[in-house]
Amino acid sequence: MGKGKIAVQVGHATITASEETRRHHPEWWKGWFNEGQCKVVVKVNSESELHELKRQADELGLASAIIHDSGLTQVEPGTATCLGIGPAPAEVVDKITGTLPLL
């Protein structure tokens, strides 16, 4: 994916996961929102890694959302392009993503 496409997918993931957090962990969401809405973007090597990270987030009770593209531009329809996790306490999110390289 091109840089613009990646930015849009990250935006979709951020909004979707943050709305889930707002509903299920409002105290986490409020802290994140009031502190500047920090986002960290890391990369994985495969769609299967996205699904494994989603499973881990679910196990820890974190809000998470896999974004599937509609396929109108650069990827096939239904392709999982991005995973949003949180917002949540950094030490909890780091258990899942802390060893991944930054994008």
Residue pairs with C-beta under 8 A, 6 or more apart in sequence:
1 9
1 74
1 75
1 81
2 74
5 73
5 74
5 75
5 81
6 82
6 103
9 67
9 69
9 81
9 82
10 39
10 41
10 82
10 84
12 67
12 82
12 84
13 65
13 67
13 82
13 83
13 84
14 39
14 84
15 84
16 65
16 67
16 84
17 63
17 64
17 65
17 84
17 85
17 86
17 87
18 29
18 32
18 37
18 63
18 84
18 86
18 87
20 63
20 64
20 65
21 28
21 29
21 32
21 63
21 86
21 87
21 88
22 29
24 63
25 63
25 88
28 86
28 87
28 88
28 89
29 87
31 87
32 38
32 86
32 87
37 87
38 87
40 97
40 102
41 102
41 103
42 97
42 100
42 101
42 102
42 103
43 100
43 101
43 102
43 103
44 50
44 53
44 100
47 79
47 80
50 66
50 80
50 82
50 83
51 66
51 80
53 64
53 83
53 85
53 96
53 97
54 64
54 66
54 83
56 95
56 96
57 63
57 64
57 83
57 85
57 96
58 64
60 92
60 95
60 96
62 85
62 86
62 88
62 92
62 93
62 96
63 84
63 85
63 86
63 87
63 88
64 83
64 84
64 85
64 86
65 83
65 84
66 80
66 82
66 83
67 80
67 81
67 82
67 83
67 84
68 78
68 79
68 80
68 81
69 75
69 76
69 77
69 78
69 79
69 81
70 77
71 77
71 78
71 79
75 81
85 93
85 96
85 97
86 93
